[in-house]
């Protein structure tokens, strides 16, 4: 795994100066707009991009540090554009966590604009073993790209989630030794819950009548599926920008549902699930959400959704989908 501290280049200095001038004119707060409280510089400041790492960090720190999410709830990380407020927030950040894949490629440019040599940067894809997107999962192989992209959705595996959490915890303990013991206790408790849920999902898969899932949507679940030996077919790979499926793709997925007697067509979070609904209507099945924890709705965020609560709902969905 690799952690690094970023220095500004000439372009970064110019961009930072410009954004700071603009920020003085338009912004009145110095905390990330997604944080629930103003930044307290006496406490560790942790910023993440995706919801999964945001929740991992807050499970570790409890009320001993400030954790915020750079990408607002309900937003699409693939098309997110950093704001001047993001620059200010990262200037005061101790730890920054991001996936490191295609969906947040914009982060690399953002980091060159940050004047914060002490900031620890954690890429989740550097914490665990990675694989490429599974092109074989596509119902219509003609939609595959010429070269497979690295699958960044490493956190969908509960095993990986535990490894990433421990990595984050080690870095937090290093910058806040006073609360080291509490962080370690929180980390152990959370990882214990991840292991418990992982075993529950294994039991659901083992007792299911099939091990086949159909996604009328993107497929950001390779690590999840690999953990449990699930075979899947989908409309698009995990980081596809496509939103409309061809008639050939829909027809292929309809055929798969019928051939495999699949009772559920799945879609990911923050999707309009039109493709899944269409396939479900055509086959007399139902469309249900399987949540990748990439981001969540503002309503779920405000109501206190967690990685574990979302994955427990996924477990309930699997019971139906594998029946």
C-alpha positions as a Markdown table, in Angstrom:
| # | Residue | x | y | z |
|---|---|---|---|---|
| 1 | Unk | 0.0 | 0.0 | 0.0 |
| 2 | Unk | 1.2 | 3.5 | -0.7 |
| 3 | Unk | 0.6 | 6.7 | 1.2 |
| 4 | Unk | 2.0 | 10.0 | 0.1 |
| 5 | Unk | 2.2 | 13.7 | 0.8 |
| 6 | Unk | 1.5 | 16.1 | -2.1 |
| 7 | Unk | 3.5 | 19.2 | -3.0 |
| 8 | Unk | 2.1 | 22.0 | -5.2 |
| 9 | Unk | 3.4 | 22.7 | -8.7 |
| 10 | Unk | 3.3 | 26.1 | -10.4 |
| 11 | Unk | -0.2 | 25.5 | -11.8 |
| 12 | Unk | -1.3 | 24.4 | -8.4 |
| 13 | Unk | -0.1 | 27.6 | -6.7 |
| 14 | Unk | -1.9 | 29.7 | -9.3 |
| 15 | Unk | -5.1 | 27.7 | -9.0 |
| 16 | Unk | -5.0 | 27.8 | -5.2 |
| 17 | Unk | -4.5 | 31.6 | -5.2 |
| 18 | Unk | -7.4 | 32.1 | -7.6 |
| 19 | Unk | -9.8 | 29.9 | -5.7 |
| 20 | Unk | -8.9 | 31.5 | -2.3 |
| 21 | Unk | -9.6 | 34.9 | -3.7 |
| 22 | Unk | -12.9 | 33.7 | -5.0 |
| 23 | Unk | -13.6 | 32.0 | -1.7 |
| 24 | Unk | -13.1 | 35.1 | 0.3 |
| 25 | Unk | -15.8 | 36.8 | -1.8 |
| 26 | Unk | -18.3 | 34.0 | -1.7 |
| 27 | Unk | -17.7 | 31.8 | 1.3 |
| 28 | Unk | -18.1 | 32.6 | 5.0 |
| 29 | Unk | -17.2 | 29.3 | 6.6 |
| 30 | Unk | -13.9 | 27.3 | 6.7 |
| 31 | Unk | -15.3 | 23.9 | 7.2 |
| 32 | Unk | -16.4 | 21.4 | 4.5 |
| 33 | Unk | -20.0 | 22.1 | 3.7 |
| 34 | Unk | -20.8 | 18.5 | 4.2 |
| 35 | Unk | -19.5 | 18.4 | 7.7 |
| 36 | Unk | -22.1 | 18.6 | 10.5 |
| 37 | Unk | -19.9 | 20.9 | 12.6 |
| 38 | Unk | -17.3 | 23.6 | 12.0 |
| 39 | Unk | -13.7 | 22.3 | 11.8 |
| 40 | Unk | -12.0 | 22.2 | 15.2 |
| 41 | Unk | -8.3 | 22.2 | 14.4 |
| 42 | Unk | -7.5 | 20.8 | 17.8 |
| 43 | Unk | -9.1 | 17.5 | 16.6 |
| 44 | Unk | -8.0 | 15.3 | 13.7 |
| 45 | Unk | -9.7 | 16.4 | 10.5 |
| 46 | Unk | -10.6 | 13.5 | 8.1 |
| 47 | Unk | -12.1 | 14.0 | 4.7 |
| 48 | Unk | -13.2 | 11.2 | 2.3 |
| 49 | Unk | -14.8 | 11.0 | -1.1 |
| 50 | Unk | -17.1 | 8.0 | -1.1 |
| 51 | Unk | -19.5 | 7.0 | 1.7 |
| 52 | Unk | -17.9 | 3.7 | 2.6 |
| 53 | Unk | -14.6 | 5.3 | 3.7 |
| 54 | Unk | -16.5 | 8.1 | 5.4 |
| 55 | Unk | -18.3 | 5.5 | 7.5 |
| 56 | Unk | -15.2 | 3.5 | 8.2 |
| 57 | Unk | -13.5 | 6.6 | 9.5 |
| 58 | Unk | -16.3 | 7.7 | 11.8 |
| 59 | Unk | -16.7 | 4.2 | 13.2 |
| 60 | Unk | -13.1 | 4.4 | 14.2 |
| 61 | Unk | -13.0 | 7.9 | 15.7 |
| 62 | Unk | -16.5 | 8.1 | 17.3 |
| 63 | Unk | -16.7 | 11.7 | 18.7 |
| 64 | Unk | -12.9 | 12.1 | 19.0 |
| 65 | Unk | -12.3 | 13.6 | 15.5 |
| 66 | Unk | -14.2 | 15.3 | 12.7 |
| 67 | Unk | -15.1 | 13.3 | 9.6 |
| 68 | Unk | -16.7 | 14.8 | 6.5 |
| 69 | Unk | -17.5 | 13.7 | 3.0 |
| 70 | Unk | -16.2 | 15.8 | 0.1 |
| 71 | Unk | -18.8 | 14.6 | -2.4 |
| 72 | Unk | -22.3 | 15.6 | -1.1 |
| 73 | Unk | -24.8 | 12.9 | -0.4 |
| 74 | Unk | -26.9 | 12.1 | -3.5 |
| 75 | Unk | -24.1 | 13.2 | -5.9 |
| 76 | Unk | -22.5 | 11.2 | -8.6 |
| 77 | Unk | -18.8 | 10.8 | -7.8 |
| 78 | Unk | -18.0 | 10.0 | -11.5 |
| 79 | Unk | -18.9 | 13.6 | -12.6 |
| 80 | Unk | -18.2 | 15.5 | -9.4 |
| 81 | Unk | -16.4 | 18.9 | -9.8 |
| 82 | Unk | -14.4 | 20.2 | -6.8 |
| 83 | Unk | -15.5 | 23.6 | -5.4 |
| 84 | Unk | -13.4 | 26.4 | -3.9 |
| 85 | Unk | -14.7 | 25.2 | -0.5 |
| 86 | Unk | -13.1 | 21.8 | -1.2 |
| 87 | Unk | -9.7 | 23.4 | -1.5 |
| 88 | Unk | -10.1 | 25.2 | 1.8 |
| 89 | Unk | -11.3 | 22.1 | 3.6 |
| 90 | Unk | -8.3 | 20.1 | 2.4 |
| 91 | Unk | -5.9 | 22.8 | 3.5 |
| 92 | Unk | -6.8 | 21.9 | 7.1 |
| 93 | Unk | -7.1 | 18.2 | 6.6 |
| 94 | Unk | -5.0 | 15.6 | 8.4 |
| 95 | Unk | -6.1 | 12.6 | 6.5 |
| 96 | Unk | -7.7 | 12.3 | 3.1 |
| 97 | Unk | -9.2 | 9.1 | 1.8 |
| 98 | Unk | -10.3 | 8.3 | -1.7 |
| 99 | Unk | -10.9 | 5.2 | -3.9 |
| 100 | Unk | -8.2 | 5.9 | -6.4 |
| 101 | Unk | -10.0 | 4.6 | -9.4 |
| 102 | Unk | -11.7 | 6.0 | -12.5 |
| 103 | Unk | -14.7 | 7.5 | -10.8 |
| 104 | Unk | -12.6 | 10.0 | -8.8 |
| 105 | Unk | -9.7 | 10.6 | -11.2 |
| 106 | Unk | -10.4 | 14.3 | -10.6 |
| 107 | Unk | -8.8 | 13.9 | -7.2 |
| 108 | Unk | -5.3 | 13.7 | -8.5 |
| 109 | Unk | -5.7 | 17.2 | -10.1 |
| 110 | Unk | -7.3 | 18.5 | -6.9 |
| 111 | Unk | -4.4 | 17.3 | -4.8 |
| 112 | Unk | -1.8 | 19.2 | -6.8 |
| 113 | Unk | -3.7 | 22.4 | -5.8 |
| 114 | Unk | -3.4 | 21.8 | -2.0 |
| 115 | Unk | -0.9 | 23.5 | 0.2 |
| 116 | Unk | -0.8 | 20.8 | 2.9 |
| 117 | Unk | 2.4 | 18.9 | 3.0 |
| 118 | Unk | 1.4 | 17.1 | 6.2 |
| 119 | Unk | -1.8 | 15.7 | 4.9 |
| 120 | Unk | -1.8 | 11.9 | 4.8 |
| 121 | Unk | -3.5 | 10.5 | 1.6 |
| 122 | Unk | -4.9 | 7.0 | 1.6 |
| 123 | Unk | -6.0 | 5.3 | -1.6 |
| 124 | Unk | -8.3 | 2.4 | -0.8 |
| 125 | Unk | -7.2 | 0.5 | -3.9 |
| 126 | Unk | -3.7 | 0.5 | -2.5 |
| 127 | Unk | -4.9 | -1.2 | 0.7 |
| 128 | Unk | -6.0 | -4.4 | -0.8 |
| 129 | Unk | -5.5 | -6.7 | -3.8 |
| 130 | Unk | -7.3 | -5.4 | -6.8 |
| 131 | Unk | -8.8 | -6.9 | -10.0 |
| 132 | Unk | -10.0 | -5.5 | -13.3 |
| 133 | Unk | -13.7 | -5.0 | -14.1 |
| 134 | Unk | -15.2 | -8.4 | -15.0 |
| 135 | Unk | -16.1 | -8.0 | -18.7 |
| 136 | Unk | -17.5 | -11.5 | -18.7 |
| 137 | Unk | -20.3 | -10.2 | -16.6 |
| 138 | Unk | -21.8 | -8.3 | -19.5 |
| 139 | Unk | -24.9 | -9.7 | -21.0 |
| 140 | Unk | -24.0 | -8.1 | -24.3 |
| 141 | Unk | -20.2 | -8.5 | -24.7 |
| 142 | Unk | -20.2 | -6.1 | -27.6 |
| 143 | Unk | -20.5 | -3.2 | -25.2 |
| 144 | Unk | -17.2 | -4.0 | -23.5 |
| 145 | Unk | -14.4 | -1.5 | -23.7 |
| 146 | Unk | -11.2 | -2.6 | -25.6 |
| 147 | Unk | -9.3 | -2.6 | -22.3 |
| 148 | Unk | -10.7 | -3.5 | -18.9 |
| 149 | Unk | -10.4 | -0.8 | -16.2 |
| 150 | Unk | -9.3 | -1.5 | -12.7 |
| 151 | Unk | -12.3 | -2.2 | -10.5 |
| 152 | Unk | -12.1 | 0.4 | -7.8 |
| 153 | Unk | -15.1 | -0.8 | -5.7 |
| 154 | Unk | -12.9 | -2.7 | -3.3 |
| 155 | Unk | -15.0 | -1.8 | -0.3 |
| 156 | Unk | -18.0 | -3.9 | -1.5 |
| 157 | Unk | -16.1 | -6.9 | -0.1 |
| 158 | Unk | -16.6 | -7.0 | 3.7 |
| 159 | Unk | -13.2 | -8.7 | 4.0 |
| 160 | Unk | -11.6 | -5.7 | 2.2 |
| 161 | Unk | -13.7 | -3.3 | 4.3 |
| 162 | Unk | -12.0 | -4.7 | 7.4 |
| 163 | Unk | -8.5 | -4.3 | 5.9 |
| 164 | Unk | -9.2 | -0.8 | 4.8 |
| 165 | Unk | -10.7 | 0.1 | 8.2 |
| 166 | Unk | -7.6 | -1.2 | 9.9 |
| 167 | Unk | -5.3 | 0.8 | 7.6 |
| 168 | Unk | -7.2 | 4.0 | 8.3 |
| 169 | Unk | -7.2 | 3.3 | 12.0 |
| 170 | Unk | -3.4 | 2.9 | 12.0 |
| 171 | Unk | -3.0 | 6.3 | 10.4 |
| 172 | Unk | -5.4 | 7.9 | 12.8 |
| 173 | Unk | -3.6 | 6.4 | 15.8 |
| 174 | Unk | -0.3 | 7.7 | 14.5 |
| 175 | Unk | -1.5 | 11.3 | 14.4 |
| 176 | Unk | -3.5 | 11.2 | 17.6 |
| 177 | Unk | -1.6 | 9.0 | 20.1 |
| 178 | Unk | -3.6 | 10.4 | 23.0 |
| 179 | Unk | -6.7 | 8.5 | 21.9 |
| 180 | Unk | -4.8 | 5.5 | 20.4 |
| 181 | Unk | -6.4 | 3.0 | 22.7 |
| 182 | Unk | -10.0 | 4.1 | 22.1 |
| 183 | Unk | -9.4 | 4.1 | 18.3 |
| 184 | Unk | -8.1 | 0.5 | 18.5 |
| 185 | Unk | -11.1 | -0.6 | 20.6 |
| 186 | Unk | -13.6 | 1.0 | 18.1 |
| 187 | Unk | -11.7 | -0.5 | 15.2 |
| 188 | Unk | -11.8 | -4.0 | 16.8 |
| 189 | Unk | -15.5 | -3.7 | 17.5 |
| 190 | Unk | -16.4 | -2.5 | 14.0 |
| 191 | Unk | -14.3 | -5.2 | 12.3 |
| 192 | Unk | -16.0 | -7.8 | 14.6 |
| 193 | Unk | -19.3 | -6.6 | 13.3 |
| 194 | Unk | -18.0 | -6.9 | 9.7 |
| 195 | Unk | -16.9 | -10.5 | 10.3 |
| 196 | Unk | -20.3 | -11.4 | 11.8 |
| 197 | Unk | -22.2 | -10.0 | 8.9 |
| 198 | Unk | -19.8 | -11.6 | 6.4 |
| 199 | Unk | -20.6 | -15.0 | 8.0 |
| 200 | Unk | -24.3 | -14.3 | 7.9 |
| 201 | Unk | -24.1 | -13.5 | 4.1 |
| 202 | Unk | -22.1 | -16.7 | 3.5 |
| 203 | Unk | -24.9 | -18.6 | 5.3 |
| 204 | Unk | -27.5 | -16.9 | 3.0 |
| 205 | Unk | -25.6 | -17.8 | -0.1 |
| 206 | Unk | -25.0 | -21.4 | 1.0 |
| 207 | Unk | -28.7 | -21.9 | 1.8 |
| 208 | Unk | -29.9 | -20.3 | -1.4 |
| 209 | Unk | -31.3 | -22.4 | -4.3 |
| 210 | Unk | -29.1 | -20.5 | -6.8 |
| 211 | Unk | -25.9 | -18.4 | -7.0 |
| 212 | Unk | -26.9 | -16.2 | -9.9 |
| 213 | Unk | -27.6 | -12.5 | -9.9 |
| 214 | Unk | -28.8 | -10.2 | -12.7 |
| 215 | Unk | -28.2 | -6.5 | -12.7 |
| 216 | Unk | -30.1 | -4.2 | -15.0 |
| 217 | Unk | -27.6 | -1.5 | -14.3 |
| 218 | Unk | -23.8 | -1.0 | -13.7 |
| 219 | Unk | -22.0 | -3.7 | -11.9 |
| 220 | Unk | -19.8 | -2.3 | -9.0 |
| 221 | Unk | -20.1 | -5.6 | -7.1 |
| 222 | Unk | -17.2 | -7.8 | -8.4 |
| 223 | Unk | -15.4 | -8.0 | -5.1 |
| 224 | Unk | -18.7 | -8.7 | -3.3 |
| 225 | Unk | -19.6 | -11.4 | -5.8 |
| 226 | Unk | -16.2 | -13.0 | -5.7 |
| 227 | Unk | -16.3 | -13.3 | -1.9 |
| 228 | Unk | -19.4 | -15.5 | -2.1 |
| 229 | Unk | -18.9 | -17.3 | -5.4 |
| 230 | Unk | -21.8 | -15.6 | -7.1 |
| 231 | Unk | -22.2 | -15.6 | -10.9 |
| 232 | Unk | -23.6 | -12.4 | -12.3 |
| 233 | Unk | -24.8 | -10.8 | -15.5 |
| 234 | Unk | -25.2 | -7.0 | -16.0 |
| 235 | Unk | -26.0 | -4.3 | -18.5 |
| 236 | Unk | -22.7 | -2.3 | -17.9 |
| 237 | Unk | -19.4 | -2.6 | -16.1 |
| 238 | Unk | -19.0 | -0.8 | -12.7 |
| 239 | Unk | -17.6 | 2.5 | -13.9 |
| 240 | Unk | -19.5 | 2.8 | -17.2 |
| 241 | Unk | -20.9 | 6.2 | -18.0 |
| 242 | Unk | -23.7 | 4.7 | -20.0 |
| 243 | Unk | -27.3 | 5.2 | -18.7 |
| 244 | Unk | -29.3 | 3.8 | -21.6 |
| 245 | Unk | -29.1 | 0.1 | -22.6 |
| 246 | Unk | -29.4 | -1.1 | -26.2 |
| 247 | Unk | -32.3 | -3.3 | -27.2 |
| 248 | Unk | -29.8 | -6.1 | -27.6 |
| 249 | Unk | -28.6 | -5.7 | -24.0 |
| 250 | Unk | -32.1 | -5.7 | -22.6 |
| 251 | Unk | -33.1 | -8.7 | -24.7 |
| 252 | Unk | -30.0 | -10.6 | -23.5 |
| 253 | Unk | -30.8 | -9.8 | -19.9 |
| 254 | Unk | -34.4 | -10.9 | -20.4 |
| 255 | Unk | -33.2 | -14.2 | -21.8 |
| 256 | Unk | -30.8 | -14.7 | -18.8 |
| 257 | Unk | -33.6 | -14.1 | -16.3 |
| 258 | Unk | -35.8 | -16.6 | -18.0 |
| 259 | Unk | -33.1 | -19.2 | -18.5 |
| 260 | Unk | -31.9 | -19.0 | -15.0 |
| 261 | Unk | -35.3 | -18.6 | -13.4 |
| 262 | Unk | -34.0 | -15.5 | -11.6 |
| 263 | Unk | -36.7 | -14.0 | -9.3 |
| 264 | Unk | -35.1 | -10.5 | -8.9 |
| 265 | Unk | -33.5 | -8.0 | -11.2 |
| 266 | Unk | -31.1 | -5.8 | -9.3 |
| 267 | Unk | -30.1 | -2.1 | -9.7 |
| 268 | Unk | -27.6 | 0.0 | -7.8 |
| 269 | Unk | -28.2 | 3.0 | -5.5 |
| 270 | Unk | -28.9 | 6.5 | -7.0 |
| 271 | Unk | -30.1 | 4.8 | -10.2 |
| 272 | Unk | -33.3 | 5.6 | -12.0 |
| 273 | Unk | -33.6 | 1.7 | -12.4 |
| 274 | Unk | -35.5 | 2.1 | -15.6 |
| 275 | Unk | -33.6 | -0.8 | -17.2 |
| 276 | Unk | -34.1 | -3.1 | -14.2 |
| 277 | Unk | -37.8 | -2.2 | -14.1 |
| 278 | Unk | -38.2 | -2.9 | -17.9 |
| 279 | Unk | -36.6 | -6.3 | -17.5 |
| 280 | Unk | -38.7 | -7.1 | -14.4 |
| 281 | Unk | -41.9 | -6.1 | -16.2 |
| 282 | Unk | -41.0 | -8.2 | -19.2 |
| 283 | Unk | -40.2 | -11.3 | -17.1 |
| 284 | Unk | -42.8 | -11.0 | -14.4 |
| 285 | Unk | -40.1 | -10.6 | -11.7 |
| 286 | Unk | -39.3 | -7.8 | -9.3 |
| 287 | Unk | -36.6 | -5.1 | -9.3 |
| 288 | Unk | -34.7 | -4.5 | -6.1 |
| 289 | Unk | -31.7 | -2.4 | -5.0 |
| 290 | Unk | -28.3 | -3.8 | -4.1 |
| 291 | Unk | -26.4 | -0.9 | -2.6 |
| 292 | Unk | -22.6 | -0.5 | -3.2 |
| 293 | Unk | -22.1 | 2.2 | -0.6 |
| 294 | Unk | -20.5 | 4.4 | -3.1 |
| 295 | Unk | -22.7 | 7.3 | -2.0 |
| 296 | Unk | -26.1 | 7.5 | -0.4 |
| 297 | Unk | -29.1 | 9.8 | -0.6 |
| 298 | Unk | -29.3 | 12.9 | 1.6 |
| 299 | Unk | -32.3 | 11.4 | 3.3 |
| 300 | Unk | -30.4 | 8.2 | 4.2 |
| 301 | Unk | -27.4 | 10.3 | 5.3 |
| 302 | Unk | -29.5 | 12.5 | 7.6 |
| 303 | Unk | -31.3 | 9.4 | 9.1 |
| 304 | Unk | -27.9 | 7.9 | 10.1 |
| 305 | Unk | -27.4 | 5.1 | 7.5 |
| 306 | Unk | -24.1 | 3.2 | 8.0 |
| 307 | Unk | -22.1 | 0.8 | 5.9 |
| 308 | Unk | -23.3 | -2.0 | 8.1 |
| 309 | Unk | -27.0 | -1.0 | 8.0 |
| 310 | Unk | -26.8 | -0.8 | 4.2 |
| 311 | Unk | -25.0 | -4.2 | 3.9 |
| 312 | Unk | -27.6 | -5.8 | 6.2 |
| 313 | Unk | -30.3 | -4.6 | 3.8 |
| 314 | Unk | -28.2 | -6.1 | 1.0 |
| 315 | Unk | -28.2 | -9.4 | 2.9 |
| 316 | Unk | -32.0 | -9.3 | 3.0 |
| 317 | Unk | -32.2 | -8.6 | -0.7 |
| 318 | Unk | -29.9 | -11.6 | -1.4 |
| 319 | Unk | -32.3 | -13.9 | 0.5 |
| 320 | Unk | -35.0 | -12.9 | -2.0 |
| 321 | Unk | -32.7 | -12.9 | -5.1 |
| 322 | Unk | -31.2 | -16.3 | -4.4 |
| 323 | Unk | -34.4 | -18.1 | -3.3 |
